[in-house]
Amino acid sequence: METLMARYVRQSFKPHAHGEYMFGVIESGMHAVWCRGTMNLVPADTVVTMRPGDVHHGDAGDGSGWDQRMIYISEAGIREILSDIGDREITAPLDFAAAFHRQPEMAKRFVALHAALHGSIGTLTRDVALDGLMQIVVSGLAQWPVARDRARPDGRILDAIELLRSRVDEDVTLEDLCVVSGLRRRQTIAAFRRHTGLPPHAWHIQQKIERVKRLLRVGMPATQAAAETGFADQSHMTRHFVAIVGMTPGAYARG
């Protein structure tokens, strides 16, 4: 899987195709792109869905260029994601009625999830963002129905919660939680939210911040507290600290 965030003004793409599925969004501007036999003027708030082998080419639709966010996923990766969403083995290829979908609300959600997937340091945050992104694209745009669980299984979700609690300083993955819970990725996220009120990445960050608070109270410097709790650096920790606690670590430490 690869992600891309780019702004183009003078870029002109020659006819080409990708070996992977490509999902994206035009975030601003206008992209003129030929695909599936027609030339399209693709404006902002358009979600893009292309299949492996879809030949396309294009450039800016006007002088201002365009901003886009993209994600490229292999066919094997898509089969795994579809099987997880559908809760059954899926081998049929994923298809869409069109390559471009003017869906402003979906596009906004796509941008927010892609920002987390593309830019987040934490693996669990990226894992959950990928799941959410594929949920909205597949459920909203794909040409096959997605099966839904009626029993809402919880598996061993309490063990998964305890795993995150005991590994506050580590970069835990969604796959780690699935192994413990005995559930699929989507089921694990849903069960985690039912039991804690938060998706696993947000709950893990909250546990990290609680530990930072304890360390600050005993006099540990903020830089060391950030390292002790698995944050990339002090600024990464401070950003989450302020969002959750409402003050900087320094102000908290001073009481």
Secondary structure, DSSP 8 states (H G I E B T S, - for coil): -EEEEEEESS--EEEE--SSEEEEEEEEEEEEEEETTEEEEEETTEEEEE-TT--EEEEESSTT-EEEEEEEE-HHHHHHHHHHHHTS---S---BS-SEEE-HHHHHHHHHHHHHHHH-S-HHHHHHHHHHHHHHHHHHHBSS-----SS---TTHHHHHHHHHHTTTS---HHHHHHHHTS-HHHHHHHHHHHHSS-HHHHHHHHHHHHHHHHHHTT--HHHHHHHTT-SSHHHHHHHHHHHHSS-HHHHHH-
